[in-house]
Amino acid sequence: MQWMEAARVDCLRTIGFAFEDCVAAGYDLPVVDLQMRYRQPLVLGADGLLKTRLEKSRGIRLTWLYEIYDATTDNPQLCITGQVVLVPINMATRKIARRLPTELQPLFTALEGYFGN
């Protein structure tokens, strides 16, 4: 799961948003749901290719979709698909934000623009 987190953080940095900015604004984005489907093994020593994208936003939920391929050959084979759902949590109250916090609006706008949602 660590590589999925790294891909998500790298994607946020690509659009100019460091995760630390979210924390500095008083919000965390914890994983509230994780689903994975193994289609075939990605064997030890294989070259893996991870693709991630953001599903169209539904309210304050951020749903990241993943595909992990065995890229050892010229024809990469899909091995794993996954989905991770994040929601903003107010760090002071430890409660889920019911509305999109003003401080996170630039993140959501940038993500929508980057992914064309």
C-alpha positions in Angstrom: 0.0 0.0 0.0 3.0 2.3 0.5 3.5 2.7 -3.2 -0.2 3.7 -3.7 0.3 6.4 -1.0 3.5 7.6 -2.7 1.8 7.8 -6.1 -1.0 9.9 -4.6 1.4 12.3 -2.8 3.5 12.6 -6.0 0.4 13.4 -8.0 -0.6 16.1 -5.5 2.9 17.6 -5.8 2.6 17.5 -9.6 -0.3 19.9 -9.4 1.5 22.1 -6.9 -0.1 20.9 -3.7 2.1 19.5 -1.0 0.2 17.3 1.5 1.9 19.4 4.2 -0.2 22.3 3.0 -3.4 20.4 3.9 -2.0 19.7 7.4 -0.9 23.3 7.8 -4.5 24.3 7.0 -5.7 22.1 9.9 -7.0 19.2 7.8 -5.9 15.6 7.3 -7.0 13.4 4.4 -7.2 9.8 5.9 -8.1 6.7 3.9 -11.7 5.7 4.9 -12.1 2.9 2.3 -9.7 0.7 0.5 -10.5 -2.0 -2.1 -8.2 -4.1 -4.1 -8.7 -6.8 -6.7 -5.9 -9.2 -7.5 -6.1 -10.4 -11.1 -2.8 -12.1 -11.4 0.5 -12.1 -9.5 3.1 -9.5 -9.7 6.1 -11.7 -9.0 9.2 -10.8 -7.0 11.7 -9.0 -9.2 9.2 -8.0 -11.9 9.1 -4.4 -13.1 5.9 -2.9 -11.8 4.0 0.1 -13.4 1.5 1.9 -11.3 -1.1 4.2 -12.8 -3.4 6.4 -10.7 -6.2 8.8 -11.4 -8.9 10.6 -9.5 -12.5 9.6 -10.1 -14.9 12.5 -10.6 -15.5 14.0 -7.1 -18.7 13.3 -5.2 -19.0 15.9 -2.5 -16.0 16.0 -0.3 -14.8 12.4 -1.1 -11.6 11.9 -3.1 -11.7 8.5 -4.8 -8.3 7.5 -6.3 -8.3 4.6 -8.8 -5.2 2.4 -9.3 -4.0 0.0 -11.9 -0.8 -2.0 -11.3 0.9 -3.7 -14.2 3.7 -6.2 -14.7 5.8 -4.2 -17.1 8.6 -6.7 -17.5 7.5 -7.4 -21.1 6.7 -5.2 -24.0 3.0 -5.9 -23.4 2.3 -4.9 -19.7 -0.2 -7.2 -18.0 -2.7 -5.8 -15.5 -2.2 -7.5 -12.1 -4.0 -5.4 -9.5 -6.8 -2.8 -9.5 -7.6 -0.7 -6.5 -9.6 2.1 -5.1 -8.9 4.4 -2.1 -11.3 6.9 -0.7 -10.1 9.9 1.3 -12.1 12.5 3.2 -11.0 15.7 4.9 -10.9 15.5 8.7 -10.7 18.6 10.9 -7.6 17.9 12.9 -8.8 20.1 15.9 -12.2 18.3 16.3 -11.2 15.0 14.6 -14.5 15.1 12.8 -15.2 14.6 9.1 -15.8 17.9 7.3 -19.4 17.9 6.1 -18.7 20.6 3.6 -15.6 21.3 1.6 -13.4 23.5 3.8 -12.4 26.8 2.2 -8.8 26.0 2.8 -9.0 22.9 0.6 -11.0 24.4 -2.3 -7.7 25.2 -4.2 -6.7 21.5 -3.9 -10.1 20.2 -5.3 -10.1 22.8 -8.1 -6.5 21.9 -9.1 -7.4 18.2 -9.0 -10.5 18.7 -11.1 -8.5 20.7 -13.7 -5.6 18.2 -13.8 -7.9 15.2 -14.3 -10.5 17.0 -16.4 -13.3 16.2 -13.9 
